[in-house]
Amino acid sequence: MNLSFDNTQNAFAYKSTPDLKKAKFLISVIQNPLMVSLATKVTPFLMKMGFPINGILRNTVFKQFVGGETLEESARTAKLLGSYDVQVILDYGVEAKEGESNFDDVTSHIIEAIDFAATQNNIPFISVKITGIASHILLEHLNEAPRLRSGIHDSESENAAWERVRERMYAICDVAQEKGVGILLDAEETWIQDPIDRLAIELMKEYNKEKVVIYNTYQLYRNDRLLFLQLSHRLAKEGGFLLGAKLVRGAYMEKERDRAIKLGYASPIHLNKEATDKDFDAAATYCISNKDTISLLLATHNEASNIAIATAMTNLSFEKNDQHVHFSQLFGMGDHITFNMAVQGYNVSKYLPFGPINEVIPYLMRRAEENTSVNGQTNKELVLLKTELARRKSTK
Ligand SMILES: Cc1cc2nc3c(=O)[nH]c(=O)nc-3n(C[C@H](O)[C@H](O)[C@H](O)COP(=O)(O)OP(=O)(O)OC[C@H]3O[C@@H](n4cnc5c(N)ncnc54)[C@H](O)[C@@H]3O)c2cc1C
C-alpha cells in the first residue's frame, strides 16, 4: 500500500502559478474567523442592496469553489479535471428558493445537467438537494408529525405538495436511469431528513434493481446512522434492490447541537469527533465488506479515512478502480487527496457546484465557514499550496 497525499506536483498540476497564488491568498484570508464572520454577514446584504461585488466574488471565492455560472462554463472545468483522470459530481448549487415554480425550475436544471453529464465521459453523478425542489416547511411537517410516519396525512394541500415533490424526483430519476447517470441525494438537518430517507428508499427500490442509480447520504456524526445504514441494507436485501451509500461526517453540527439545547431534546450528534470518526470508518468498512449489494461513495477530506478504505480495498484484493467504491472531495478542497488518488488509479471525483453567482452565495458562505471551523485542514491546505509554490520556484 503506497498511497500518499504528499505529492504537491500531482495535487496542483491543474492550477497555473497565478491561480495557486490566488488560492493561497484566499485560504489565508478565510482562515481568519473574524473575516469569515464579517464576510458571511455582509456579502449577502451587499448583494441584496445591489452593490457591484460580483466581480470580486467571481475572481476569488467563486473561482476557488464553483465550476462556473452556467453548464457551459462548468463543462470547461469538468474537462480540465477529466484530463487528470478526475471525475465530476455536478451540482446545481442554487439553494432553497421557496415556491412551486422555483422547484419546477430547479428540476429542469437538474435534468439538463443529467443530459449534459451523459454526453461527457467523466461525469458519472449528479447531486440533488431535496430542499431545492421541496418546501422546507413541508419537509419539517412531514418529519415531525408522527402520524405521517404511517403515510397518512390529514392535510390535503401538503399531501398534494409532497406528491409533486415525488413526481419531480421520479422525473429526474427516469432521465438519470435512461442516460446511465447516478443520482446522489444530499443529507440535510435531522428535522427534515426523515421524508428524504423514506423517499430515498422508495426510489432505490424502483431504480436500483440491476445497478445503483440512486445513492442516499448517511451522516456519521449522527449517533443513529451506522444502525440506519445497516437497516437500509437489510431493507435492500429483503426488497431485492441494491443500496447506494454516500458517506459523509455531516455539515450541520453546530446548528444541530444549538437546536437540541434550545428545544430541550438529546443532541443527535456524537459527543466527540473520535466517536464520529469511529462510526464513519465502521460504516465505510461495512459497505465495502458488502460490495455485492452496496455501492459506496466515500465523501471526505479526511486523509486517514481515505487511506483506511484504500488499504482495506487492497486487503480484500479489490481493483483500485472497483466500480463499487468511489472517493470524492469538494472542488477547491482536498486536491492533494483527489489528484494523488487519481494518479494511483482510484475512482475519485470532485463535487462541482455550478449556478448564477448570486444564487450560490449560501453554498459559498458554507464553504468559507467550513474552512474556518475545520482549522487543521485549512492549515494543511495552506502548507501544501506554499510547498508547491516553492517547488515551482526552485525548478524554474
Ligand atoms: C463530496 C462531498 C459531499 C458532501 N455532501 C454532504 C451532504 O450531502 N450532507 C452533509 O451534511 N454534508 C456533506 N458533506 C460535508 C461533510 O459532511 C463534512 O462536513 C465535511 O466533508 C468535513 O468532514 P470530513 O470527513 O471531510 O473531515 P474531518 O475534518 O475529518 O471531519 C470534520 C467533521 O467531523 C465532525 N465533527 C467535528 N468535530 C466533531 C465533534 N466535536 N463531535 C462530533 N463530530 C465532530 C463534523 O461532521 C465535521 O464536519 C459533503 C462533503 C463532501 C466531500
The ligand as an ORCA input file, in Angstrom:
! r2SCAN-3c Opt
* xyz 0 1
  C     -18.265     15.201     -1.845
  C     -18.897     15.668     -0.568
  C     -20.283     15.682     -0.444
  C     -20.868     16.114      0.763
  N     -22.243     16.052      0.914
  C     -22.790     16.330      2.125
  C     -24.175     16.134      2.368
  O     -24.937     15.706      1.490
  N     -24.671     16.429      3.596
  C     -23.860     16.870      4.617
  O     -24.347     17.089      5.735
  N     -22.544     17.069      4.412
  C     -21.989     16.821      3.198
  N     -20.648     16.989      3.017
  C     -19.836     17.663      4.062
  C     -19.361     16.666      5.116
  O     -20.470     16.213      5.849
  C     -18.359     17.269      6.111
  O     -18.893     18.412      6.726
  C     -17.038     17.673      5.532
  O     -16.660     16.850      4.468
  C     -15.949     17.614      6.634
  O     -15.779     16.278      7.079
  P     -14.526     15.392      6.617
  O     -14.840     13.974      6.780
  O     -14.185     15.815      5.233
  O     -13.331     15.921      7.521
  P     -12.934     15.829      9.047
  O     -12.130     17.074      9.267
  O     -12.307     14.548      9.410
  O     -14.261     15.933      9.862
  C     -14.897     17.126     10.197
  C     -16.298     16.702     10.563
  O     -16.274     15.841     11.716
  C     -17.432     16.063     12.505
  N     -17.008     16.582     13.821
  C     -16.083     17.557     14.041
  N     -15.969     17.812     15.379
  C     -16.839     16.975     15.997
  C     -17.193     16.787     17.363
  N     -16.630     17.508     18.338
  N     -18.128     15.851     17.655
  C     -18.707     15.105     16.672
  N     -18.398     15.242     15.371
  C     -17.486     16.172     15.009
  C     -18.278     17.081     11.745
  O     -19.172     16.371     10.921
  C     -17.247     17.829     10.917
  O     -17.808     18.404      9.749
  C     -20.045     16.556      1.831
  C     -18.656     16.508      1.704
  C     -18.069     16.060      0.531
  C     -16.586     15.997      0.458
*
